[in-house]
Amino acid sequence: MTSLDIKQIADSAAAFHRWMFGDALPFWATTGRDRLGFGFHECLELDGRAADIDFKRIRVQARQIYSYSHASLLGWTDGIDVAASGYDFINAHGWRESGGWARLLGRNGGVIDQTPDLYDNAFVLFALSWYARATQSDAILARAQETLTWIVRSMRVRDGVGFENWLGEDGGFRQQNPHMHLLEAVLALHATAPNQALLDLASELVGLFRRHFLDRTTGTLAEFFARDLSPAPGDAGTRVEPGHHYEWVWLLQQYQAITGDDVSAEADLLYDFAEQYGINKNTGFIVNALGKDGTVRDAAARLWPQTEELKAHLAIHERTGVSVGPKVERVVQNLLQNYLACDPPGTWIDVFDGTGKPLVSRIPTSSFYHIFVAFAELDRVARDISIKPPTPRPLIG
């Protein structure tokens, strides 16, 4: 990595840090928080007022608990107290009598939808893993382990492999996305409390990715599946999302670093496809969806695929040492100058259309998780390379 690369990454991290610590964390800890003691607002109006919505998804509460737990570990001193307000809310209302976390809570507590959803439960596990790390609380760690035990015991598919999307299936397609976030949560729990059983579960989930989710012929990640995890029929079975390609690249790098299991070939397939087909040449944004042949199916660009692109570039650098300074700089400028250049400061535009025009009516709280993970990864890599001087180039002639 050259001195220019280091400067591009360091400058990008510093600019992102100013937005995160100066604007975003204070805003969402105050305006974005339900000050009556009911966790965090589901979403906001464009002027920053709480939207009049009568439910709160538990995944949104979990994502905010994670973000402020991690922020506390990075030096934001109010993080633990803010995270605690979210945890106290879901702990009081979200755990079902028969185990697992409910999908929807009332705005002021109570349960609207008791359904235990794998995606939601994975995010609560992820949040509890980070909250336990930040607080050093054995009780929170035990809650995380109880959550995982329930998921493994109750949500496994009885007549096949992998996990149910939710209990009480309605015959819909199975999905890779909740499995991906379960892997993310398992790796987070292992980082907090290392355990071989967690690595075994992570390996099982990566095995599902290798055998069922990844199409090696096209280098793509399928989204929807039949009951036996064969591709879903019709357009659903050929839909791919470049944002999830990038997200798996980052997760596979984490998994490989911990286990030594070489998944670099699989990560490179996903990365190369997303890089070749996922970028809207007119706007520079990562599009929402493609076909397996690379044709664009949804040219709009949510915020979250942009943050996953950043994480993937950093993961590729950490594994290969390849130069990513220009790519990092481009993605961070895209975020700060487009998606995060908002009033009130600290908020975001969640989606642009294919021509680069905003397509929003509200500010979803759920996006903060994606932004914060990307920020934290960039901050970590920038700190790491700042203490590792670049390798001198040999003199020529």
N, C-alpha and C positions, 0 to 999 in steps of 0.2 A: 504494500500500500504506500502510495507516494505522499509527500507532504501536502500536495493539493487535495488528495482524497481526505486526509485527516482534517484539513481546514474545512472542507465542504461539510463533512459529517459533524464536526464540532460546531460550526456556525449554525447548521440546521437544528441541532439539538438545543443550542442556546435560544434560538428564536422560538422553538416549540415550548421550551421551558418557560419563557416569559409569558406566553399565552396561557399555559396550563396553570402555573402558580400565581400569575398576576390577575387572570380573568376567570378561568373556568372553575377551578377548585373553590374559590370564594363564592362565585355565583351559585353553583349547584348545592353548596352547603347551606345557603340561605334561601334564595328565591326558589331553587329547585327542590327544597325540602318542605315537607308538610310539618309546619311548626306546632301543630296540635298533638304531635306524638305519633303520627301514623306514617312513618317512613318517608318516602319520596314521592313526589307527584309523578303520575304516569307520563304526562307530557305537558308542554306549555303552549300557550298561544304565541304568535310571533312577536308580540310586545313584551313577553316575559311573564304574563299572568298565568296562573294555573288553569289548565283547560278543565271545563266542566264535564268530567268523565266519572262514572259511578263505580269504576273498578280499578284495581291495581294488579297488574301481572306480577307474579312472584319472581319471575325472571328479571324484571326491571329492578325490583328491590335488591335482588341478589347482585346484580351487576354494579349497583351503586355501593353496596357493602364492600364488594371487591375493590372498587376504584379508590375508596377512601382508606381502606386498610392498606393497600399498596402505597398510596400517597403518604401515609404516616411513616412507612418504612423509608421513604425517600425524603423525609424531613418536613412534611407539612404537618405541623404540630397538632392541629385540630382534627386530624383524620380519624383517630380512634373514636372520639366522641360522636362524630358524624356517622361513622360506620355503625356504632352501637345503636343509634336511633333506628336504623334500618333493621338491624338484627332483632332488637327488642320487639319491633312490630311483627316481623314474620314469625318469630318464636312464639309470640302470644296468640297468633291466629292461624298460621299456615300449616303446622304439623297435624296430619290426620290421625284420628284415633287408631286406625288400622295400620299406620305407618306411611311414610312418604309425605311429600309436600304437595299441597293443593295448588291448582293452576291459577285461580283467580280469587283475590281477596276483595272485600268491600273497600270503598274509599276510606271509611273510618273503622275498618276492622270487620271481622266476620268473614265467612267464606261464601263466595258466589258460585264457584265451580270446584268441586272436590276432586276432579280428575287428576290423578298423578301422571304427569307428562315427563318423559325421559329428558327432553330438552330443558325443562324447568328444573328438574331435580339435579341434573348435571350442573346447572348454573348455581344452584344453592350449594352443592358440594364444592364447587370452585370457590365461591365466596367464603364459605366456612373455612376452607383450607388457608386462604389468605388472612382471614380475620383471626384464626388461631395463631398463625405465624406472627401477626402484628401484636397481638395481646399476650402471647405466651400463655394462653389459657388452656389448661387441661380439659376443662368443661366444654369449651368450644371445639377442641380437637375431638373429644368423645362424640359430640353431636355430628361432626363431619363423618366420623367412622360409622356411626349409627345410620347416617344417610346412605353411605355407600353399601353397607351391609344390606339395607332394605332394597336398594336398587338391584343388587346382584341376586338376591333371593326372590324378588317379586316381579322383576321386569324382564327377565330372560325369556326368550321365545321358547315355548315348551316343545314345539315340534320342528325345531330347526336351529339356526345359529343366530347369534346377535341378540338384540334387545328390542322390545316393543317400542313403538313411538309413544304410546300411552296405554294405560289399562282401560279395557272396554273398547277395543279396536272397532272401527266402523267399516272395515273392509277397504280402507284407503291404501295407497301405496306405502310401502316401507321407505325409510329415508336414511341417507348417510349422515345428514347434518347432526342429529342428536348423538350419534355414535362419535362423531368428531369432537363434540363438546364434552362428552363423557371422557374421552381420552385426555383432553385438555385438563379436566378436573382431576383425573387420576394422577397425572404428572404433577399437578400443583400440590396435591395431598402428599405425594411422595417427597416433594421438595421440602415440605413442612415436617413430615414424620416418615423418614425412609423405611420401606417395608418391601420385602421380596414379593409378597402377594400382590402388591400394587403394580410392580413391574410385570408380573405374570398377566395381570388383567390388561395392562397397556399393550403387551405383546399380543394378546388375544385380539384386541381392537385393531392393532396394526395388521394382524393377519386377515381380518375381515376386509380391511382396505385393500390389501394385496390381492386377495382371491376374488372379491366381489365388487368393490367400489371402483377400482382402477381398471380402465380399458387400455391395456398396453399397446394395442394396435394403433389407436388414435392418440394416445397420450392424454386421455381425458378422465375426469372424475364424474361418474354418473351421480344423479341426485335421487332418482326414484326407482323403486324396485317392486317386483312381485313378491309374493309371500316367501318364496324360496330364494330370494335375493338375486334372481335373474333380472335383467333389465325390464323395467315396466314397459308395457305396450305403447305404441304410438309416440307422439312427440315427447311425452313425459320421460320416456326411457332414453331419449337422445339429448335432453337438455343438460347443459353444463354451465356452471357459473365460475368465471375466472377468479372471482373473489375467494371462493372456496378452494380453488387450486392453490392460490397464494397462501391461504390459511393452513392447508395441509403441509405445504413446503416448510413453513415455520414449525409446525408441530413435529414433523418427521425429523427435523434437525434436533429438536429437544430430545426426542426419543432416542435417536442415534447417539447423542452425546452421553446419555445416561446409561444405555444398555450395551453400546458397542455393536448393535445390530445394524448392518450397513443397509440403509434405505436410500442411499444417494441416487441410485439409478431411477427409482420411482419418483423422488422429489424433482429430479431434473426433467423427467417427462412432463410433469405438471407445470413446472416453471416455464419450460420452453413453449408449451402450448399457450399459456396465458400471455407470455411476452409477444408471441407471434400474432395472436388473434384478439386478445382481450382489450387492447387499447384503441379507443376511438381516435382515429388519426386527425379528426377535425378539432377535437376539444382536448385531447391528451388524457381524458378520464377513462377509468376502467369501466366497461359496460356491465350491465347486470347479467345478461345471459346470452349464450351462444348455442349453436348446434355442435354435435361432435365433429362436423366437417369445418367448423370455424365460422360459419355464417352467423351473422348477428340476428338474434331473436328479440332482444330487448336492448335498445341502444341507450336507454336512460342509465344514469350512473348514480347509484346510492353512495352515501359517504363511506360505508364500511368496506367496500372493496378497495378503496384507495388506501385505507389504513392497513389492510392485509397485504397490499402490494409492498408497502414500506417494510413490513415485518419480513416478508419473503426475501427482499433484497439483502436485508441484514443477515438473515439466516444463511443465504448463499455465500455471503462474504465470510461468515464465521467458519463455514465448512471448507471453503476453497481458497480463501484469501484473495479472490478476484476483486478488482476495483469496482466499487459501487457508489463512490462519492457523487458523481453526476446524477445517478438515478435517485439517490436519497435526496439530494438537493431539489431535484425536480418535483418529487412527490410532496415534500414538505412545503415547498412554495405553492403547489397546487392546493394543498389543504389550507394553508394560512391565508392565501390570497383569494380563494374561492369559497370553500366550504365553511371556513371558520371566521371569515371576515364579516362579522354580523353585529348588529345592534339589537338587543343588549350584548355587550362584550362577554365572551365566554360561551355563547350559544353557537348554533350551526344551521346551515342549510342541509337538509338530509338527502336531497336528490335533485339532480339536474336532468333536463331532457337531452336528447341526442344532439341538439344544437348548442347546448351550454346554457340554456335558460332555466332558472329555478322552477321546480315543481313542488312547492310546499304550501301547506296551510297551517302547520303546527311544528313544534320542535319536540321530537321524541327523546325522552330521557334515555332510552335504551342505547342510543348511539354512543354515549359517553364511555361505556366499556371498551368499544372498539378503539376510540380515540386514545384512551388512557393506556391500553396495552401497547399500542404502537409508539406512543410517547415514551413509555417506560423502557421499551426495547431500544429505542434510539438513544435514550439517555444512558442506558447501561453500556451499549457498544461505544458511545462517545467517551465515556469515562475510561473504558478499557483501553482503547487505542491511545488515549492521551498519556498513558503511563508506559506505552510501548513505542519507542521511537521507530520510525520507518527504517527498513533495511537499506543501508547505503547502496547506491548503484555503483558498480565497478567503473573505474576510470577507463576510458577508451583511448587508445593511441599513446 
